[in-house]
Every structure is written in C-alpha cells, then in structure tokens.
C-alpha cells in the first residue's frame, strides 16, 4: 500500500532536515483481496459438497439411459447395455395417452400464476413496507417474521378445509391461490428495497412531479431487478417441487403437477395388476428438473447479485 510521509535527510553534522513532501511505498502486512490465503481444508470440504450435489444428477442421467431390465442388473453409476435415453423419453411422453405432457403444462400453469403472482405481490408489499411509514408497521413486521417461521405443511389441512367449504378443491385454484402467499419473498423484498432504493431518489422524483405509480414502475422497478429475480427463483422452485398441497387438494389426475403424477406412476408397481415403469419414472424425473437447471443457469448472475445485496456497508 502507498502512504504519504514527510521525508527527511541527515546532514554531515547529524542533523535531520526536511525535504520536499513525497510518497514512499511500504509493504503491506495484510493479504489483499487479489492474493487471498488458500485453505486446503476449505477446498476439500467444497469438493466434497460439490460431489455430493452432483452424484444424484449423474445417477439420474445414467439410469435414464437404461431399459427396465438393465436398471436391476447393472451398477447404478455406470452405463449398461444399449443407450436407451431417447427411447425412454419417447415412451415417457407417449405413455397413458401423453398424460406427462398434460402434467408438465399443469406445472407450468401453477408456476406462472402462482410463483409469478407471489413474486409480484412480494415486490409491491416489500417496496411499500420499506419506503412508506404508517401506523402498525412494527406489527406487520412481526407478523411477516412469524409467517416465515411457520412451515407450509402446517397450513395445508386448514387450507383444505377452507377451500372445501368454498368448493375450490380439485381445481387449479386450490393450488394457485395458496402459492400466491410467500412470506419469505415479502421479507426478502422488504430488506432489499430498503438498501437498493435511496430515499433521496424518491424525494427527487416527487419534487419533479412524478406520481407514486410512475415513480415505482419507471424508477424503482429497474433498481429492484436483482431482488425480483431472486424471489422469482425461490418461489418458482417451491411451486415446481410442491407435492403435499396438490396431494390433498387434487383428485383428478388431469390436474396433477409433475411431482404428483410421477409419484402415481411409481406407485403402480405396488398395486394389484399395476405395471412397473421405473425407467419412465426416472426419465420423467430427469425431464422435470431440466427447466429448473435452465432457469438457474440463465438467471444466475442476477440471482447472485441479489443475494449479495447489502453485504457491504459503505
């Protein structure tokens, strides 16, 4: 690092005299960001976590390429026999009159309306709670924090009883409406909007005559982009993988999401006269996670910036 000092020199009598100000370079005793200290233990632990995370995906891909017979006669983490991946995909899409495609469209519907609606409401609510003052704001904060701590499964049965009285069970609305509420997404947008939108910016926009809606949609919404993508990913994954709520709400297989439909296929092997189609279940599971992987890869940079917002205080 460079520091400013007042240089001196010594004459022949041993007297120190000042010279012109300048800079001298001193060697820093601290390691900078460009030269971090390496930890072998941390590297090993990270590698273990990486392998632990990738093994299920590798197993899923390898076994999706096997026939029904090869699944039980070969090693699970290596290929065997003919490469039957494309044949399994075709059989999965065609089985039971193409019901897998219907389940996929149902899941997309639940994600677009449920996760998309939850993200939109979280953005509106988080922005309002972060930038507006009103009586009872602390009570709202306590309610939101309490709602984050309550697991969704604890509310599934009361929600079913309420929807049953309203006649909404066994309909798509019984899955979409509960998905619109995301306490964690609301809390995340609340904290993100508090840091991402300067109060001075809002005051300047109001002084220039901009209304609240114009200020939000034209000025604030672009600043909330990373937080919006982060909340969208969380709600999308939660809705895409939702199993327990559709299980108690839906009876008609035509409205099943992928999670419930694949479980029904898997249960066929244990029913009287049922057909075991484990190769189709595994292939369907592979097709199910591909959209999630694509979404994370496409939105990764926005997601990372959203998670790191507020980590550094200036």
C-alpha positions in Angstrom: 0.0 0.0 0.0 1.1 3.6 -0.5 1.2 6.1 2.3 2.1 9.8 2.4 5.1 10.7 4.6 7.3 13.7 5.2 10.8 12.6 4.1 13.9 13.8 5.9 17.6 13.7 5.3 20.6 13.9 7.6 23.4 16.4 7.0 27.1 16.0 7.9 26.6 17.2 11.4 23.9 14.5 12.1 21.0 17.0 12.0 17.8 15.8 10.3 16.4 18.3 7.7 13.0 18.2 6.0 12.9 17.7 2.3 10.0 18.1 -0.2 6.9 16.0 0.5 6.6 12.8 -1.4 5.3 9.3 -1.3 7.1 6.1 -0.3 5.8 2.6 -0.9 5.6 0.4 2.1 5.0 -3.3 2.0 1.6 -4.2 3.4 1.5 -6.7 6.1 -2.1 -7.8 5.3 -3.1 -10.1 2.5 -5.3 -8.2 0.0 -8.3 -9.4 -2.0 -6.1 -10.1 -5.0 -3.9 -12.6 -3.0 -6.2 -14.4 -0.6 -4.9 -17.0 1.8 -5.6 -20.5 0.5 -7.2 -23.1 2.8 -6.7 -26.7 1.9 -9.4 -27.8 4.3 -11.9 -25.4 2.8 -11.1 -26.6 -0.7 -11.5 -30.2 0.3 -14.9 -29.5 2.0 -16.1 -27.6 -1.1 -15.1 -30.5 -3.3 -17.0 -33.0 -1.1 -20.1 -30.8 -1.2 -19.8 -30.5 -5.0 -19.5 -34.2 -5.5 -22.4 -34.8 -3.0 -24.6 -32.4 -5.1 -23.7 -33.8 -8.5 -24.0 -37.5 -7.7 -27.8 -37.6 -7.8 -27.8 -35.7 -11.1 -25.3 -38.1 -12.6 -27.2 -41.1 -11.3 -30.4 -39.8 -12.8 -28.9 -39.2 -16.2 -27.1 -42.6 -16.3 -30.2 -44.6 -15.3 -32.4 -42.6 -17.7 -30.4 -44.3 -20.4 -31.2 -47.8 -19.3 -34.1 -50.1 -20.0 -36.4 -51.5 -17.3 -34.4 -54.8 -17.2 -31.0 -53.0 -17.1 -32.0 -51.0 -14.0 -31.8 -54.0 -11.8 -28.9 -55.9 -13.4 -26.3 -53.1 -13.7 -24.2 -50.8 -11.5 -26.2 -47.6 -10.8 -23.4 -45.2 -11.5 -22.4 -46.6 -14.9 -23.9 -47.3 -18.3 -25.1 -50.7 -19.3 -26.4 -52.3 -22.5 -27.9 -50.1 -25.2 -28.2 -46.3 -24.7 -32.0 -46.1 -24.4 -32.3 -42.4 -23.3 -34.1 -41.2 -26.4 -36.4 -44.3 -26.4 -37.3 -43.7 -22.8 -38.1 -40.1 -23.5 -40.4 -41.0 -26.3 -42.1 -43.7 -24.2 -42.5 -41.2 -21.3 -44.1 -38.6 -23.5 -46.4 -41.2 -25.1 -47.4 -43.3 -22.1 -51.0 -43.2 -21.0 -52.1 -41.1 -24.0 -49.4 -38.5 -23.3 -50.5 -37.6 -19.8 -46.9 -36.5 -18.9 -47.3 -33.5 -21.3 -50.6 -32.6 -19.5 -48.8 -32.7 -16.1 -46.0 -30.6 -17.5 -48.4 -27.9 -18.7 -50.2 -28.0 -15.4 -46.9 -27.4 -13.6 -46.1 -24.5 -15.9 -49.6 -23.1 -15.2 -49.1 -23.3 -11.4 -45.6 -21.7 -11.7 -46.6 -18.8 -14.0 -49.7 -17.9 -12.0 -48.6 -19.0 -8.5 -44.9 -18.1 -8.4 -45.3 -15.2 -10.8 -48.2 -13.8 -8.7 -46.3 -14.4 -5.5 -43.3 -12.5 -6.8 -45.4 -9.6 -8.0 -47.2 -9.3 -4.6 -43.9 -9.6 -2.7 -42.4 -6.8 -4.8 -45.4 -4.5 -4.2 -45.6 -5.3 -0.5 -41.8 -5.2 0.1 -41.5 -1.8 -1.6 -44.4 -0.3 0.3 -43.2 -1.6 3.7 -39.6 -0.4 3.0 -40.4 3.1 1.8 -43.7 4.2 3.4 -44.4 4.9 7.1 -47.8 4.0 8.5 -49.3 3.1 11.9 -48.8 -0.6 12.8 -45.7 -1.1 10.7 -43.9 -2.8 13.5 -46.8 -5.2 14.0 -46.8 -6.0 10.3 -43.0 -6.8 10.6 -43.7 -9.2 13.5 -46.5 -10.9 11.5 -44.2 -11.4 8.5 -41.4 -12.8 10.6 -43.8 -15.1 12.3 -45.2 -16.3 9.0 -41.7 -17.1 7.7 -41.2 -19.4 10.7 -44.4 -21.4 10.0 -43.9 -24.3 7.6 -46.3 -24.6 4.7 -47.3 -28.2 5.6 -48.8 -26.9 9.0 -51.3 -24.8 7.0 -52.2 -27.4 4.4 -55.0 -29.0 6.3 -56.7 -25.8 7.4 -56.4 -24.5 3.9 -58.0 -27.7 2.6 -60.9 -27.4 5.0 -61.5 -23.7 4.0 -61.2 -24.5 0.3 -63.6 -27.4 0.7 -66.2 -25.2 2.1 -65.7 -22.8 -0.8 -65.9 -25.6 -3.4 -62.5 -25.0 -4.8 -60.9 -28.3 -4.1 -59.9 -30.5 -7.1 -59.5 -27.3 -9.2 -56.3 -25.5 -10.2 -57.2 -22.6 -8.0 -56.7 -24.8 -4.9 -53.0 -24.9 -5.8 -52.6 -21.4 -7.3 -54.2 -19.3 -4.6 -52.1 -20.7 -1.7 -49.0 -20.3 -3.8 -49.6 -16.6 -4.1 -48.5 -16.0 -0.5 -44.8 -16.0 0.1 -43.8 -14.6 3.5 -40.1 -15.2 2.8 -40.3 -13.4 -0.6 -42.0 -10.5 1.1 -39.4 -10.2 3.8 -36.6 -10.5 1.2 -38.0 -7.8 -1.0 -38.6 -5.6 2.1 -34.9 -5.8 3.1 -33.7 -5.5 -0.5 -35.8 -2.4 -1.3 -34.6 -0.7 1.9 -31.0 -0.9 0.6 -31.4 -0.7 -3.2 -33.6 2.4 -3.4 -32.3 5.6 -1.8 -34.9 7.8 -0.1 -33.3 10.8 -1.8 -34.2 9.4 -5.2 -37.8 9.1 -4.3 -37.9 12.6 -3.0 -36.3 14.0 -6.2 -38.9 12.1 -8.3 -41.8 13.5 -6.2 -40.3 17.1 -6.4 -40.2 16.7 -10.2 -43.9 15.9 -10.2 -43.8 12.1 -10.7 -46.7 10.2 -9.2 -46.3 7.2 -7.0 -47.1 4.7 -9.7 -44.7 6.3 -12.2 -42.0 6.5 -9.6 -42.4 2.8 -8.8 -42.6 1.4 -12.3 -40.1 3.7 -14.1 -37.5 4.4 -11.4 -37.7 1.9 -8.6 -38.6 -1.3 -10.5 -35.4 -1.4 -12.5 -33.4 -1.0 -9.3 -35.2 -4.0 -7.8 -34.3 -6.3 -10.7 -31.8 -8.5 -8.8 -34.2 -8.9 -5.8 -37.1 -9.7 -8.1 -35.1 -12.4 -9.9 -34.0 -13.9 -6.5 -37.6 -14.0 -5.2 -38.8 -15.4 -8.5 -36.3 -18.3 -8.4 -37.2 -19.2 -4.8 -40.9 -19.1 -5.5 -40.6 -20.9 -8.8 -38.6 -23.8 -7.2 -41.1 -24.0 -4.3 -44.1 -24.2 -6.7 -42.4 -26.5 -9.2 -41.5 -29.0 -6.5 -44.7 -28.6 -4.5 -46.1 -32.0 -3.6 -48.0 -32.1 -0.3 -50.5 -29.3 -1.2 -51.6 -30.8 -4.6 -51.7 -34.2 -2.9 -54.5 -33.2 -0.5 -56.2 -30.7 -2.9 -56.4 -32.7 -6.2 -58.1 -36.0 -7.0 -58.4 -35.7 -10.8 -55.2 -36.9 -12.4 -55.8 -34.4 -15.3 -54.9 -31.6 -12.9 -51.8 -33.3 -11.3 -48.5 -31.5 -11.4 -45.4 -33.4 -12.3 -44.5 -34.3 -8.8 -47.8 -35.9 -8.1 -48.0 -37.6 -11.5 -44.6 -39.2 -11.2 -45.4 -40.5 -7.8 -48.6 -42.0 -9.2 -46.5 -43.8 -11.8 -44.1 -45.0 -9.2 -47.0 -46.4 -7.1 -48.3 -48.5 -10.0 -45.7 -51.2 -9.2 -47.2 -51.8 -5.7 -50.9 -52.0 -6.8 -52.7 -55.2 -7.9 -52.2 -55.7 -11.6 -50.2 -52.5 -11.9 -47.4 -52.1 -14.4 -43.9 -51.3 -13.2 -42.5 -48.4 -15.2 -39.4 -47.4 -13.2 -37.5 -46.5 -16.3 -40.2 -44.0 -17.3 -40.3 -42.6 -13.7 -36.6 -41.9 -13.8 -36.7 -40.4 -17.2 -39.7 -38.3 -16.3 -37.7 -37.0 -13.2 -34.8 -36.1 -15.5 -37.2 -34.1 -17.7 -38.7 -32.5 -14.7 -35.5 -30.9 -13.4 -34.2 -29.7 -16.7 -36.4 -26.5 -16.7 -35.1 -25.7 -13.2 -31.5 -26.1 -14.2 -32.0 -24.0 -17.3 -33.7 -21.2 -15.2 -30.8 -21.2 -12.7 -28.2 -21.0 -15.4 -29.9 -18.2 -17.3 -30.7 -16.1 -14.2 -27.5 -17.0 -12.2 -25.8 -13.6 -12.4 -29.0 -11.8 -11.3 -29.6 -14.3 -8.5 -26.0 -13.9 -7.2 -26.2 -10.1 -7.2 -29.5 -10.3 -5.4 -28.1 -12.5 -2.6 -25.1 -10.2 -2.1 -27.0 -7.0 -1.9 -26.5 -5.3 1.4 -23.5 -7.4 2.3 -21.1 -4.4 2.2 -21.9 -1.3 4.2 -20.4 1.9 2.9 
